[in-house]
Protein backbone atom coordinates (compact mmCIF):
# COMPACT_ATOMS: atom_id res chain seq x y z
CA UNK A 1 0.00 0.00 0.00
CA UNK A 2 1.23 3.50 -0.84
CA UNK A 3 2.36 5.33 2.29
CA UNK A 4 2.04 9.11 2.60
CA UNK A 5 3.33 11.41 5.35
CA UNK A 6 1.38 14.65 5.91
CA UNK A 7 3.25 17.37 7.80
CA UNK A 8 1.45 20.55 8.89
CA UNK A 9 1.23 22.42 12.16
CA UNK A 10 -2.46 23.15 11.57
CA UNK A 11 -4.51 20.26 12.97
CA UNK A 12 -7.56 20.89 10.77
CA UNK A 13 -5.43 20.87 7.62
CA UNK A 14 -3.76 17.61 8.67
CA UNK A 15 -7.10 15.98 9.38
CA UNK A 16 -8.64 17.24 6.13
CA UNK A 17 -5.80 15.88 4.00
CA UNK A 18 -5.62 12.64 5.95
CA UNK A 19 -9.34 12.04 5.43
CA UNK A 20 -9.10 12.73 1.69
CA UNK A 21 -6.17 10.37 1.23
CA UNK A 22 -7.51 7.55 3.41
CA UNK A 23 -10.76 7.65 1.42
CA UNK A 24 -8.65 7.05 -1.72
CA UNK A 25 -7.05 3.96 -0.19
CA UNK A 26 -3.71 5.39 0.93
CA UNK A 27 -2.00 4.63 4.21
CA UNK A 28 -1.44 7.99 5.94
CA UNK A 29 0.75 9.12 8.83
CA UNK A 30 0.61 12.71 10.10
CA UNK A 31 3.13 14.92 11.91
CA UNK A 32 2.65 18.41 13.42
CA UNK A 33 6.10 19.76 12.50
CA UNK A 34 9.41 18.96 10.86
CA UNK A 35 11.02 17.41 13.91
CA UNK A 36 8.18 14.94 14.32
CA UNK A 37 8.36 14.19 10.60
CA UNK A 38 12.08 13.32 10.84
CA UNK A 39 11.21 10.87 13.62
CA UNK A 40 8.57 9.20 11.43
CA UNK A 41 10.83 8.98 8.37
CA UNK A 42 13.68 7.53 10.42
CA UNK A 43 11.40 4.64 11.48
CA UNK A 44 9.90 3.72 8.11
CA UNK A 45 9.93 4.70 4.43
CA UNK A 46 7.26 6.78 2.71
CA UNK A 47 6.33 7.03 -0.95
CA UNK A 48 5.28 10.69 -0.68
CA UNK A 49 5.50 13.56 1.78
CA UNK A 50 3.04 16.47 1.74
CA UNK A 51 4.56 19.29 3.75
CA UNK A 52 3.72 22.83 4.79
CA UNK A 53 6.46 25.46 4.42
CA UNK A 54 6.13 27.46 7.64
CA UNK A 55 6.02 25.40 10.83
CA UNK A 56 7.53 25.72 14.32
CA UNK A 57 10.75 23.92 15.32
CA UNK A 58 11.63 22.96 11.72
CA UNK A 59 10.20 24.64 8.58
CA UNK A 60 9.11 22.41 5.72
CA UNK A 61 11.89 23.28 3.28
CA UNK A 62 14.55 22.68 5.92
CA UNK A 63 12.90 19.32 6.56
CA UNK A 64 13.15 18.40 2.87
CA UNK A 65 16.80 19.46 2.72
CA UNK A 66 17.52 17.34 5.78
CA UNK A 67 15.76 14.29 4.37
CA UNK A 68 17.67 14.71 1.11
CA UNK A 69 20.97 14.80 3.00
CA UNK A 70 19.93 11.70 4.97
CA UNK A 71 19.14 9.81 1.78
CA UNK A 72 15.55 9.37 2.99
CA UNK A 73 13.87 11.80 0.61
CA UNK A 74 10.48 10.60 -0.69
CA UNK A 75 8.65 12.41 -3.46
CA UNK A 76 7.37 15.72 -2.10
CA UNK A 77 4.48 18.13 -2.51
CA UNK A 78 4.99 21.53 -0.87
CA UNK A 79 2.00 23.51 0.48
CA UNK A 80 1.99 27.18 1.44
CA UNK A 81 0.18 30.50 1.15
CA UNK A 82 3.61 32.15 0.77
CA UNK A 83 4.27 32.53 -2.97
CA UNK A 84 7.41 34.66 -2.74
CA UNK A 85 10.09 33.71 -5.30
CA UNK A 86 12.49 32.72 -2.53
CA UNK A 87 10.09 30.06 -1.24
CA UNK A 88 9.28 28.73 -4.72
CA UNK A 89 12.96 28.47 -5.66
CA UNK A 90 13.93 26.84 -2.36
CA UNK A 91 11.26 24.24 -3.08
CA UNK A 92 12.91 23.51 -6.44
CA UNK A 93 16.33 23.24 -4.77
CA UNK A 94 14.84 20.81 -2.25
CA UNK A 95 13.83 18.58 -5.18
CA UNK A 96 10.10 19.00 -4.50
CA UNK A 97 7.77 17.68 -7.20
CA UNK A 98 4.82 20.04 -6.87
CA UNK A 99 3.89 23.37 -5.24
CA UNK A 100 0.30 23.85 -4.01
CA UNK A 101 -1.26 27.06 -2.79
CA UNK A 102 -3.15 27.22 0.48
CA UNK A 103 -6.01 26.97 1.23
CA UNK A 104 -5.87 23.52 -0.30
CA UNK A 105 -8.45 22.55 -2.92
CA UNK A 106 -9.29 18.86 -2.28
CA UNK A 107 -9.78 17.92 -5.94
CA UNK A 108 -6.52 19.58 -7.01
CA UNK A 109 -4.61 17.95 -4.15
CA UNK A 110 -5.80 14.47 -5.12
CA UNK A 111 -4.96 15.12 -8.78
CA UNK A 112 -1.43 16.19 -7.89
CA UNK A 113 -0.90 13.23 -5.56
CA UNK A 114 -1.90 10.79 -8.32
CA UNK A 115 0.32 12.54 -10.87
CA UNK A 116 3.37 12.57 -8.62
CA UNK A 117 2.97 8.91 -7.65
CA UNK A 118 2.42 7.86 -11.27
CA UNK A 119 5.62 9.48 -12.52
CA UNK A 120 9.05 7.83 -12.53
CA UNK A 121 11.59 8.88 -9.95
CA UNK A 122 12.58 12.49 -10.57
CA UNK A 123 16.00 13.42 -11.91
CA UNK A 124 17.28 16.44 -9.93
CA UNK A 125 16.92 19.92 -11.38
CA UNK A 126 20.01 22.12 -11.06
CA UNK A 127 19.38 25.68 -9.85
CA UNK A 128 22.02 27.98 -11.38
CA UNK A 129 20.47 31.26 -10.22
CA UNK A 130 17.64 31.75 -7.72
CA UNK A 131 17.27 35.52 -7.69
CA UNK A 132 13.66 36.76 -8.03
CA UNK A 133 14.71 38.82 -11.06
CA UNK A 134 16.84 36.06 -12.61
CA UNK A 135 15.95 32.39 -12.32
CA UNK A 136 18.13 29.95 -14.24
CA UNK A 137 17.70 26.18 -14.22
CA UNK A 138 19.22 23.16 -15.92
CA UNK A 139 16.49 20.58 -16.49
CA UNK A 140 16.67 16.89 -17.51
CA UNK A 141 14.93 16.02 -20.76
CA UNK A 142 11.86 14.29 -19.31
CA UNK A 143 8.17 15.11 -19.44
CA UNK A 144 8.04 14.86 -15.65
CA UNK A 145 10.60 17.67 -15.40
CA UNK A 146 8.56 19.86 -17.76
CA UNK A 147 5.48 19.41 -15.57
CA UNK A 148 7.45 20.28 -12.44
CA UNK A 149 9.05 23.37 -13.94
CA UNK A 150 5.77 24.75 -15.26
CA UNK A 151 4.16 24.17 -11.88
CA UNK A 152 6.89 26.12 -10.09
CA UNK A 153 7.41 28.95 -12.57
CA UNK A 154 3.70 29.73 -12.75
CA UNK A 155 3.87 30.47 -9.00
CA UNK A 156 6.38 33.28 -9.55
CA UNK A 157 4.98 36.80 -9.61
CA UNK A 158 4.86 37.90 -13.25
CA UNK A 159 2.83 41.10 -12.92
CA UNK A 160 0.32 39.69 -15.42
CA UNK A 161 -3.42 39.07 -14.99
CA UNK A 162 -4.18 35.46 -14.07
CA UNK A 163 -5.53 34.49 -17.50
CA UNK A 164 -2.48 35.89 -19.32
CA UNK A 165 -0.18 34.27 -16.77
CA UNK A 166 -1.73 30.86 -17.38
CA UNK A 167 -1.71 31.28 -21.17
CA UNK A 168 1.95 32.28 -21.22
CA UNK A 169 2.73 29.37 -18.88
CA UNK A 170 1.08 26.93 -21.29
CA UNK A 171 3.02 28.39 -24.22
CA UNK A 172 6.24 28.09 -22.24
CA UNK A 173 5.52 24.46 -21.38
CA UNK A 174 4.82 23.56 -25.01
CA UNK A 175 8.11 25.10 -26.14
CA UNK A 176 9.92 23.36 -23.28
CA UNK A 177 8.38 20.05 -24.36
CA UNK A 178 9.58 20.72 -27.92
CA UNK A 179 13.10 21.22 -26.55
CA UNK A 180 12.90 18.07 -24.43
CA UNK A 181 11.41 15.95 -27.22
CA UNK A 182 13.32 17.15 -30.28
CA UNK A 183 16.48 18.58 -28.76
CA UNK A 184 16.92 16.04 -25.96
CA UNK A 185 14.99 13.05 -27.36
CA UNK A 186 13.48 12.38 -23.91
CA UNK A 187 16.94 11.35 -22.68
CA UNK A 188 17.29 12.14 -18.93
CA UNK A 189 21.05 12.43 -19.44
CA UNK A 190 20.49 15.40 -21.77
CA UNK A 191 19.73 18.84 -20.33
CA UNK A 192 17.73 21.93 -21.29
CA UNK A 193 18.80 25.31 -19.89
CA UNK A 194 15.97 27.64 -18.86
CA UNK A 195 16.08 31.30 -17.85
CA UNK A 196 13.23 33.37 -16.38
CA UNK A 197 14.01 37.08 -16.16
CA UNK A 198 11.80 39.77 -14.68
CA UNK A 199 12.36 43.55 -14.90
CA UNK A 200 9.92 46.42 -14.25
CA UNK A 201 9.22 46.51 -18.00
CA UNK A 202 9.26 42.94 -19.22
CA UNK A 203 9.09 39.23 -18.53
CA UNK A 204 11.52 37.03 -20.49
CA UNK A 205 11.82 33.27 -20.90
CA UNK A 206 14.77 31.61 -22.64
CA UNK A 207 14.95 27.91 -23.52
CA UNK A 208 18.15 26.36 -24.89
CA UNK A 209 18.18 22.67 -25.83
CA UNK A 210 21.09 20.30 -26.65
CA UNK A 211 19.87 19.46 -30.16
CA UNK A 212 20.97 20.60 -33.59
CA UNK A 213 17.92 22.81 -34.11
CA UNK A 214 15.29 22.77 -36.85
CA UNK A 215 13.96 24.58 -39.91
CA UNK A 216 10.41 25.89 -40.16
CA UNK A 217 10.05 24.26 -43.60
CA UNK A 218 10.13 20.83 -41.95
CA UNK A 219 7.50 21.41 -39.27
CA UNK A 220 4.51 19.66 -40.79
CA UNK A 221 3.85 18.16 -37.32
CA UNK A 222 3.41 21.65 -35.77
CA UNK A 223 0.23 23.73 -35.70
CA UNK A 224 2.14 26.75 -37.00
CA UNK A 225 2.41 24.97 -40.39
CA UNK A 226 -1.27 24.12 -40.78
CA UNK A 227 -2.85 25.44 -43.99
CA UNK A 228 -5.79 27.80 -43.46
CA UNK A 229 -8.18 25.28 -45.00
CA UNK A 230 -7.02 22.47 -42.67
CA UNK A 231 -6.40 23.88 -39.16
CA UNK A 232 -5.89 20.43 -37.56
CA UNK A 233 -3.64 18.89 -40.20
CA UNK A 234 -0.65 18.71 -37.83
CA UNK A 235 -2.61 16.51 -35.39
CA UNK A 236 -3.15 13.95 -38.14
CA UNK A 237 0.55 14.04 -39.02
CA UNK A 238 1.53 13.53 -35.38
CA UNK A 239 -0.85 10.60 -35.06
CA UNK A 240 0.51 9.02 -38.24
CA UNK A 241 4.07 9.32 -36.90
CA UNK A 242 3.16 8.00 -33.45
CA UNK A 243 4.03 11.29 -31.76
CA UNK A 244 2.59 12.66 -28.53
CA UNK A 245 -0.39 15.01 -28.77
CA UNK A 246 0.68 18.65 -28.99
CA UNK A 247 2.55 20.72 -31.54
CA UNK A 248 1.04 24.04 -30.46
CA UNK A 249 4.15 25.55 -28.86
CA UNK A 250 5.27 27.99 -31.56
CA UNK A 251 1.70 29.01 -32.40
CA UNK A 252 0.86 29.64 -28.72
CA UNK A 253 4.09 31.53 -28.15
CA UNK A 254 3.36 33.86 -31.05
CA UNK A 255 -0.18 34.36 -29.76
CA UNK A 256 0.57 35.09 -26.11
CA UNK A 257 4.08 36.58 -26.13
CA UNK A 258 4.90 40.00 -27.57
CA UNK A 259 8.12 38.78 -29.17
CA UNK A 260 9.45 35.31 -30.02
CA UNK A 261 13.08 35.18 -31.16
CA UNK A 262 15.13 32.13 -32.25
CA UNK A 263 18.87 31.84 -32.66
CA UNK A 264 20.28 30.84 -36.07
CA UNK A 265 20.23 27.10 -35.41
CA UNK A 266 16.76 27.30 -33.84
CA UNK A 267 17.83 25.37 -30.76
CA UNK A 268 17.36 28.41 -28.51
CA UNK A 269 14.24 30.55 -28.20
CA UNK A 270 13.38 33.69 -26.25
CA UNK A 271 9.84 34.74 -25.31
CA UNK A 272 9.26 38.35 -24.25
CA UNK A 273 6.12 39.76 -22.65
CA UNK A 274 6.03 43.49 -21.96
CA UNK A 275 4.47 44.60 -18.68
Secondary structure, 3 states (H helix, E strand, C coil): CCEEEEECCCHHHHHHHHHHHHHCCCEEEEECCHHHHHHHHHHCCCCEEEEECCCCCCCHHHHHHHHHHHCCCCEEEEEECCCCHHHHHHHHHCCCCEEEECCCCHHHHHHHHHHHHHCCCCCCCEEEEEECCEEEEEEECCHHHHHHHHHHHCCCCCCCCHHHHHHHHHHHHHHHHHHHHHHCCCCCCCEEEEEEEECCCEEEEEEECCCCCCCHHHCCCCHHHCCCCCCCHHHHHHHHCCCCCCCCHHHHHHHHCCEEEECCCCCEEEEEEEC
